Amino acid sequence: MAVPEHPFATKATALHKQESAIRVFLRAATYFILCCAAFIFLDIFLKGAPVVFQANFPFVNFDFLTKSPETLVVYQDGEGEIQQQSANQFEAMREAHPDGQYDIIGSYSYSAGGVLGPLIGTAFLVMICMTVALSIGVASAIFLSEYSRGGRTIRGIRLAILNLAGVPSIVFGLFGLGFFCYAVPNIVAEPAGRSLFHFQLPFSNSYLSLEGWDACMLAGGCTLALMILPVIITACEESLRAVPMGFREGSLALGATKWQTIRKAVLPYAFPGILTASILGITRVAGETAPIMFTAAVAHKDKLPWQDLESSGLGRLFEFFFQKVQALPYHIYTVAAKIPQSDYNKPMQYGSVFIFMMLVFAFASFSILLRIQFRKKLKW
Amino acid sequence: MNAPEPNPFTKKRDRIQILGLNRESMLKYFFGGNASLAIVVLSLICIFLAKEALQFFPSHHRGLQLYRLSGQEFVDYLEDESRQHKKAAGYLARAYYGEINASSKREQGLLVAYEELSERLERETSKEALLFNTTFENLLDLQFEIEDSESEEDGAESFDIEAAKAEVTALTTRLEERRRTLRERKTDALKDPGMRELDSPISLSETEFQNIAEAIITTDPDAEDDAPHIQELNRTIDDKKAAAEAEYQDLFTQLEAFRAAGRPLDELIGPLRDHARTTKERAVAAETLRKGKEALLAGAENARDPERRAEFLADAEAIELEEVPYDELNQIFYDNIDAHHAVTSQMMRDLEQLGSQVVASGQTTIAQTNLSRFREELPELLTMLGETNDKLKAWRHDTPFPFLPSVLAFFTGKDWVTNSSWHDFYGFLPLFTGSILISLIALIVTVPFSVGAAIYVNQIAGWREQNLIKPVVEFIQAIPSIVLGFFGIAVLGTTLREVSQLEWLAWVPGFPMQERLNVLNAGLLLAFMAIPTVFTLAEDALNNVPRSFTEGSLALGATKVQTILRIVVPGALSGIIAAILLGFGRIIGETMVVLLVAGGSISLPDFSEGIGVITQPVHTMTGIIAQETGEVDQGSIHYRALFLLGMVLFSISLLINYSAQKIVFKYQLAR
């Protein structure tokens, strides 16, 4: 006898099939993205970690973190073993044992040593950038959220911010080159030919000339600051607006002035939001290559920024900020694309990329954790 | 008496007042000033880009004028003919050599495999080989010395021949020993199964591999000849080729005749080209002199010191300006028009005759495709040869180049040639095409994934899944573009090429890929890069659809998926489209990935393969700016051309932003 069909059983109609197919597609799309991300992370981690860490004590390859990039020499010694050494060590060794046999197989620029120079350079660029961007950004956000009452100007400002956010980073690079490197005022002994306008300063031999700062740390930092500005302004404004209206009203009702209200009753509560936004901003700025390519970065540099400054006093400060620096993203660009590729560059490439990713992720996770923490704590 | 108490409610005036502003309003203006910096920055970007970019057109125009005046334009008409002729000849040659090589394909493949394998083994056994070589060299030196001392009969006292001969015996034994070790080491290395995975186009059978391995093992570093097996292979190849050459004798004669037909044209072009180049160099030199004189005169005007001024003036006086006699110099071109006509009409007759003789179809696929291409190119060449003479007759070196076409020449130019010794061409099309191709690929790939993921996360996923996915997307956003570019070079490029070489994927257009770095590679990476932008904005848009819409739909009995597809997505459509547009803006402005991964070939991609164009290398607007800006002089025409590209990019990004805002605003859901 046939089993009677359960009257309420849902039938697998075409509709159901379609339904589950769409669900599966959406889920697959989502998890495919996650898999891609995981694959990239894993690849970089597996190939990069061995460069930075090692199996025996002290487990971290400190040379990679405390040296600047050098040329790598690969040679075959008298016993037929293939050896690798940085150019400096190789020269020192050759002087110590002049009669040894060294068949140089090849030398590879920037592939030995470590990433200290680029790391420091990026740190300074980020510091300059964040100082400029935060001071302008917070002030603008305060105006937009606390003072503005709508109207044409405000609409214009918002439109400008929105559009600025969409400008490609390479265009910022070009602008930085044309503006900061070739057009902003600078005090010089002799105006350059490109100077747009210049006059002699009173009581001195120097000229004030609109000829720019040339490619330097300061120009790069400012270019980055302009690029990140819309992000910072938007994020700061959001966190200012998140502070409940009651705080302001209460403060004003107690007789505080507007500025006192902002300083004591709004900014402290918006601070966590501003902090997370700026940390996220740091991760973005640190990773940008295009804006600093012609405004600040240099591939080769022996000294750290503060070493071997010639002038004294105030001039020292100028000299410090008006020098080109190495930067981690530019260094990666150099070792990945500008020099001939071989197996001997691989450790440097993966090592730098690994360090860079670790830094960026440390900052990104820090900001995400901070946000979760503050959300738990601040509830109104 | 007590002083009258001050009224407690009087408002204290601020003590600090500047320009009638007290502290509060000063603060307000300070903040306002900071906020309006956004406008200032945007306008500064506009001004500084436009300042350089707009100056490009006059300099470009001057360049084109000179191009015409110096007769380079005339020569390039002839060059075009010659180039077209060489192109057709190239197809014919490829067809011929395709046939010849096809006869010994297997043997050539074996040779390639042999070379690859021995190279690999050399790397594996470098240590043993070095030891062997050292001994071998020592032995040779010693033998040489013995011979030397034997020939100089009288001076043999200082050299002990007997001891040396004993040494030679010892060395010979050691050499043999080392030869054995080396061979053993090679045999061992060959046992590694990885050695059988070769890049060579053919797969080896077991005997073939053994034969090759045998040949490699027995070829020591001191061997003078190849192993017998390899010699035999080479002989076979030569024999087969000779046989094939005999078979295709006709085609070869035709090819030679075809090439020979173009020779008179090349001979005509040679001196003309040199002449035009000299004229141009002369013009440039004259221009430099004129500028130098002007600068000196300007310097004299500004100099305060009368002595300096006199010096400047004297220097300026000393410069003699040269008027370049263009009419005279260009006469040679007009004189040669008839010669050109004679050459080309002869060429046309020859080629037409040859074209009809060439066989219709080849035997191998290479020959077939190349012959059909040859048939396509030939009529084009013939029309070109016919038309050029009229063009030359109409050409006048002194007709000024109109300004508007010089502007159009930038936007429709197909060449971007800089730092050349002939003429620098600034053509926008190849770069723009590259950018657009890559962006389209990226967009097509990224939209289903990111919008799908946004719908999934917003509508279907539980909060646990959301808490996993959203931070990951934020991490993806944090990946620096240079890292992705590096990943494209180091991993994705190789992987893609390997995948494209799989035989069952050969039907995909453009597969197998010729280049590791190409449009597809860059497009995939940019698609990954755009995911966070599109995902976040699309999810926001979905979030903004009122809850009541969903509830109403569900209450009417619609299923979850029906609700999503018919209610939620249409409701959020404007936001989703805006998200896609902004993603497009992000993609087209991205620099480092395309600079590293797009392949860097500045020519219009070949669209004849249809969609297979995606496996070709290109260059992009952003990439070229990043690559070349560092190396050009400020104020040169090249520098300005790059700024013009920047200006175009800037306008595109503004346009995209503007339309995204319009769409969101116009199709907003009524609440």
HADDOCK unambig.tbl for C-alpha pairs under 7 A between the chains (distance, minus, plus):
assign (segid A and resid 19 and name CA) (segid B and resid 561 and name CA) 5.96 0.50 0.50
assign (segid A and resid 26 and name CA) (segid B and resid 452 and name CA) 5.12 0.50 0.50
assign (segid A and resid 26 and name CA) (segid B and resid 453 and name CA) 6.13 0.50 0.50
assign (segid A and resid 26 and name CA) (segid B and resid 456 and name CA) 5.63 0.50 0.50
assign (segid A and resid 27 and name CA) (segid B and resid 456 and name CA) 6.35 0.50 0.50
assign (segid A and resid 29 and name CA) (segid B and resid 449 and name CA) 4.99 0.50 0.50
assign (segid A and resid 29 and name CA) (segid B and resid 452 and name CA) 6.09 0.50 0.50
assign (segid A and resid 29 and name CA) (segid B and resid 453 and name CA) 5.88 0.50 0.50
assign (segid A and resid 30 and name CA) (segid B and resid 449 and name CA) 6.71 0.50 0.50
assign (segid A and resid 30 and name CA) (segid B and resid 452 and name CA) 6.90 0.50 0.50
assign (segid A and resid 30 and name CA) (segid B and resid 453 and name CA) 4.44 0.50 0.50
assign (segid A and resid 37 and name CA) (segid B and resid 476 and name CA) 6.81 0.50 0.50
assign (segid A and resid 80 and name CA) (segid B and resid 127 and name CA) 4.41 0.50 0.50
assign (segid A and resid 80 and name CA) (segid B and resid 130 and name CA) 6.03 0.50 0.50
assign (segid A and resid 80 and name CA) (segid B and resid 131 and name CA) 7.00 0.50 0.50
assign (segid A and resid 81 and name CA) (segid B and resid 127 and name CA) 6.28 0.50 0.50
assign (segid A and resid 136 and name CA) (segid B and resid 34 and name CA) 5.73 0.50 0.50
assign (segid A and resid 139 and name CA) (segid B and resid 31 and name CA) 5.06 0.50 0.50
assign (segid A and resid 139 and name CA) (segid B and resid 34 and name CA) 6.06 0.50 0.50
assign (segid A and resid 140 and name CA) (segid B and resid 31 and name CA) 5.63 0.50 0.50
assign (segid A and resid 140 and name CA) (segid B and resid 32 and name CA) 6.63 0.50 0.50
assign (segid A and resid 140 and name CA) (segid B and resid 34 and name CA) 5.10 0.50 0.50
assign (segid A and resid 140 and name CA) (segid B and resid 35 and name CA) 3.95 0.50 0.50
assign (segid A and resid 142 and name CA) (segid B and resid 31 and name CA) 6.75 0.50 0.50
assign (segid A and resid 143 and name CA) (segid B and resid 31 and name CA) 5.10 0.50 0.50
assign (segid A and resid 143 and name CA) (segid B and resid 32 and name CA) 5.58 0.50 0.50
assign (segid A and resid 143 and name CA) (segid B and resid 35 and name CA) 6.63 0.50 0.50
assign (segid A and resid 157 and name CA) (segid B and resid 35 and name CA) 6.95 0.50 0.50
assign (segid A and resid 157 and name CA) (segid B and resid 36 and name CA) 5.97 0.50 0.50
assign (segid A and resid 157 and name CA) (segid B and resid 38 and name CA) 6.38 0.50 0.50
assign (segid A and resid 157 and name CA) (segid B and resid 39 and name CA) 5.91 0.50 0.50
assign (segid A and resid 160 and name CA) (segid B and resid 38 and name CA) 5.84 0.50 0.50
assign (segid A and resid 160 and name CA) (segid B and resid 39 and name CA) 5.34 0.50 0.50
assign (segid A and resid 160 and name CA) (segid B and resid 42 and name CA) 6.54 0.50 0.50
assign (segid A and resid 161 and name CA) (segid B and resid 38 and name CA) 5.81 0.50 0.50
assign (segid A and resid 163 and name CA) (segid B and resid 654 and name CA) 6.22 0.50 0.50
assign (segid A and resid 163 and name CA) (segid B and resid 657 and name CA) 6.27 0.50 0.50
assign (segid A and resid 164 and name CA) (segid B and resid 42 and name CA) 6.54 0.50 0.50
assign (segid A and resid 166 and name CA) (segid B and resid 585 and name CA) 6.89 0.50 0.50
assign (segid A and resid 166 and name CA) (segid B and resid 653 and name CA) 6.08 0.50 0.50
assign (segid A and resid 166 and name CA) (segid B and resid 657 and name CA) 6.66 0.50 0.50
assign (segid A and resid 167 and name CA) (segid B and resid 650 and name CA) 6.18 0.50 0.50
assign (segid A and resid 167 and name CA) (segid B and resid 653 and name CA) 5.79 0.50 0.50
assign (segid A and resid 168 and name CA) (segid B and resid 589 and name CA) 4.53 0.50 0.50
assign (segid A and resid 168 and name CA) (segid B and resid 590 and name CA) 6.67 0.50 0.50
assign (segid A and resid 170 and name CA) (segid B and resid 591 and name CA) 6.52 0.50 0.50
assign (segid A and resid 170 and name CA) (segid B and resid 622 and name CA) 6.58 0.50 0.50
assign (segid A and resid 171 and name CA) (segid B and resid 646 and name CA) 5.61 0.50 0.50
assign (segid A and resid 171 and name CA) (segid B and resid 650 and name CA) 6.71 0.50 0.50
assign (segid A and resid 175 and name CA) (segid B and resid 45 and name CA) 5.92 0.50 0.50
assign (segid A and resid 175 and name CA) (segid B and resid 48 and name CA) 6.57 0.50 0.50
assign (segid A and resid 175 and name CA) (segid B and resid 49 and name CA) 6.66 0.50 0.50
assign (segid A and resid 178 and name CA) (segid B and resid 48 and name CA) 6.42 0.50 0.50
assign (segid A and resid 179 and name CA) (segid B and resid 48 and name CA) 6.88 0.50 0.50
assign (segid A and resid 259 and name CA) (segid B and resid 24 and name CA) 6.63 0.50 0.50
assign (segid A and resid 283 and name CA) (segid B and resid 478 and name CA) 6.32 0.50 0.50
assign (segid A and resid 284 and name CA) (segid B and resid 478 and name CA) 6.38 0.50 0.50
assign (segid A and resid 287 and name CA) (segid B and resid 480 and name CA) 4.53 0.50 0.50
assign (segid A and resid 287 and name CA) (segid B and resid 481 and name CA) 6.99 0.50 0.50
assign (segid A and resid 288 and name CA) (segid B and resid 480 and name CA) 6.67 0.50 0.50
assign (segid A and resid 290 and name CA) (segid B and resid 591 and name CA) 6.60 0.50 0.50
assign (segid A and resid 290 and name CA) (segid B and resid 592 and name CA) 6.76 0.50 0.50
assign (segid A and resid 290 and name CA) (segid B and resid 626 and name CA) 6.74 0.50 0.50
assign (segid A and resid 294 and name CA) (segid B and resid 630 and name CA) 5.62 0.50 0.50
assign (segid A and resid 329 and name CA) (segid B and resid 482 and name CA) 6.46 0.50 0.50
assign (segid A and resid 333 and name CA) (segid B and resid 482 and name CA) 6.74 0.50 0.50
assign (segid A and resid 336 and name CA) (segid B and resid 486 and name CA) 6.19 0.50 0.50
assign (segid A and resid 337 and name CA) (segid B and resid 596 and name CA) 6.40 0.50 0.50
assign (segid A and resid 353 and name CA) (segid B and resid 483 and name CA) 6.41 0.50 0.50
assign (segid A and resid 360 and name CA) (segid B and resid 478 and name CA) 6.83 0.50 0.50
assign (segid A and resid 364 and name CA) (segid B and resid 475 and name CA) 6.94 0.50 0.50
